[in-house]
Amino acid sequence: MKNFNDNFLNKIMRYVLLTFLIMLIMVWAYRHMDTILWQAGTFIGWITGILKPLVFGIMVALLLSPVVHRLERGFSHVPILRKHRTRGLSVAITVLAALLVFFLVASLLLSSLTNSLQAVSVENLKIIANNFQESISGIWSLVTEVMDRFHIDRSFLQEAVNNASNWARNSATSAAKGVTGFMTTAFFSLIFSIYFMADHEGFIAYWTKAAKSILPEREYGYFMEFLGNAGHAFIGYVRGQLLDAVFVGVTMSIILSLIEVPYALLIGMMMGIGNLIPYVGPAVGYVSVTFVCIFAQDHSKLLIALIAVFVVTTIDGNVINPRILSNAVSVHPVLVIAALLVGSAVGGVTGMFLAVPVASLIRIYFDKLVDWRCEETDEKLGKKIDRATDGEKETPE
């Protein structure tokens, strides 16, 4: 009885001490909440900075892996290379070709922009700058005159101007840091993608072995099946979006060039790149065409160009893009359109970006559910038929 009481008292003391420690931790966390949140944000930013190039590297490797495999199979038929491992050579050729295409597109854009800027004289730039300055001065004078007439204090207006200037300065600094971060992420993403393409079998074998050792056999099978389906849906979606972006960029560049809109190639390529993100491509087209046509003071071309942008983006968004994504992720075009509408309503641009891969996964598992139910129904029906047949045989004549 004494031992029972001692054990019971020991348990009570442990629970009391544990509760007291938890309360102390909660009080300390409440008093240092700002520091904790700041440290958590720093830690999350640090983790994001590491994972971002890793994720982008995996995406690039998955996109370029089919090219690497095709080159490797082609080199296996070359007598000189047949006895050697050609994976490294295939990866090198693929990466160099991708970089060549990237720099070719970038040079075309820069060439178009440079040629257009060379056509603008220094006198025109001075006139534009003077007109802009005069417009700002006129607006300021009008606003201050109205405020003086109605005896409104100007201090808040001056404060708003100071806040706007500080915001512009901070935005410029953030943009400079963003460019530096983008270059760093792009460099390490390229390095990671090269390693993944060169030895993806080793990575897959290692992580497959790790998952197999951690997960039970049944859950391991489900997990690997889900990864395969998710990879197929995501990579198919990205490839479909890239193909659609090329179509929009080339089509708009040709049409705007025929209309003789300034910066036609630049606007077309920007629309193609922007088309990778829902709603961005058409917005870039409308804003860019309006700006350059007003700058060139050619309102007839502006109307025709806006109609061209509207027609191309409408056809692409309702016919071509759903058809391309349908073929890429094996989903009916109607389901693609419905998924984009639902994704837009639920999560905005991010929801639209994830809608089609998620819809593809839902379709895959819905088909599995339908097949399983059909097999179960057929099995039950077969058993009923068998019992009925056995009953007929047992019935005496």
Secondary structure, 3 states (H helix, E strand, C coil): CHHHHHHHHHHHHHHHHHHHHHHHHHHHHHHCHHHHHHHHHHHHHHHHHHHHHHHHHHHHHHHHHHHHHHHHHHHCCCCCCCCCCCHHHHHHHHHHHHHHHHHHHHHHHHHHHHHHHHCCCHHHHHHHHHHHHHHHHHHHHHHHHHHHHCCCCCHHHHHHHHHHHHHHHHHHHHHHHHHHHHHHHHHHHHHHHHHHHHCHHHHHHHHHHHHHHHCCHHHHHHHHHHHHHHHHHHHHHHHHHHHHHHHHHHHHHHHHHHHCCCCHHHHHHHHHHHCCCCCHHHHHHHHHHHHHHHHHCCHHHHHHHHHHHHHHHHHHHHHHHHHHHHHHHCCCHHHHHHHHHHHHHHHHHHHHHHHHHHHHHHHHHHHHHHHHHHHHHHHHHHHHHHHHHHHHHHCCC
